[in-house]
Amino acid sequence: MEGESLYEAWEIFKELQRECPHHGIPDRLFVQTFYNGLEQLMKISINAAAERNLMAKPINEANQLFEEVASNNYHWRNEGG
């Protein structure tokens, strides 16, 4: 949603994945769907953290990157305001 932090969006996304059956949908499609829903500035930040295009990374590395960046986003937000 507009104005939502990466941390909030990632936590909601993971909760939806836990609650809904996947019906054989590849994990890469979930990561791509989440990434495509991000605002442009957040995509730029994610790609910078990935040191290249996020979607070029293996799926486990992409998920780990989202975890790390979302966690940093959460801590920064709590410390900064």
C-alpha positions as a printed Julia matrix, in Angstrom:
81×3 Matrix{Float64}:
  0.0     0.0     0.0
  1.13    3.55   -0.58
  3.21    4.91    2.28
  3.76    1.46    3.76
  7.29    0.67    4.9
  9.19   -2.21    3.36
  9.11   -3.94    6.74
  5.31   -3.69    6.95
  4.81   -4.83    3.37
  7.22   -7.78    3.74
  5.61   -8.96    6.99
  2.11   -8.79    5.47
  3.34  -10.59    2.36
  4.9   -13.41    4.41
  1.71  -13.75    6.47
 -0.38  -14.05    3.32
  1.98  -16.74    2.03
  1.55  -18.7     5.27
 -2.24  -18.41    5.19
 -2.89  -19.2     1.54
 -2.21  -22.43   -0.32
  0.37  -22.03   -3.06
 -1.06  -24.53   -5.54
  2.39  -25.19   -6.96
  3.19  -21.56   -7.76
  6.99  -21.22   -8.01
  8.7   -19.24   -5.24
 10.36  -17.03   -7.89
  6.9   -15.79   -8.93
  6.12  -14.79   -5.34
  9.36  -12.8    -5.08
  8.75  -11.19   -8.46
  5.18  -10.27   -7.51
  6.32   -8.67   -4.25
  9.16   -6.81   -5.97
  6.89   -5.54   -8.76
  4.49   -4.12   -6.14
  7.15   -1.94   -4.55
  7.42    1.77   -5.18
 10.23    2.76   -7.57
 12.49    4.23   -4.87
 12.23    1.03   -2.85
 13.11   -1.03   -5.94
 16.21    1.13   -6.43
 17.21    0.56   -2.79
 16.67   -3.2    -3.06
 18.7    -3.43   -6.25
 21.5    -1.39   -4.68
 21.54   -3.76   -1.71
 21.54   -6.7    -4.12
 24.58   -5.19   -5.9
 22.71   -5.91   -9.15
 19.18   -6.65  -10.23
 17.42   -8.55   -7.45
 15.69  -10.87   -9.88
 19.08  -12.09  -11.13
 19.8   -13.58   -7.69
 18.88  -17.12   -6.66
 15.5   -17.21   -4.89
 16.93  -18.0    -1.44
 19.31  -15.02   -1.7
 16.48  -12.73   -2.84
 14.34  -13.76    0.13
 17.26  -13.28    2.52
 17.92   -9.84    1.07
 14.29   -8.83    1.62
 14.55  -10.08    5.22
 17.71   -8.07    5.87
 16.58   -4.86    4.21
 13.12   -5.05    5.83
 14.71   -5.63    9.23
 17.03   -2.66    8.74
 14.07   -0.58    7.59
 12.19   -1.51   10.78
 15.09   -0.64   13.07
 15.85    2.62   11.27
 12.23    3.69   11.45
 11.99    2.93   15.18
 15.23    4.76   15.94
 14.51    7.67   13.68
 11.01    8.48   14.64
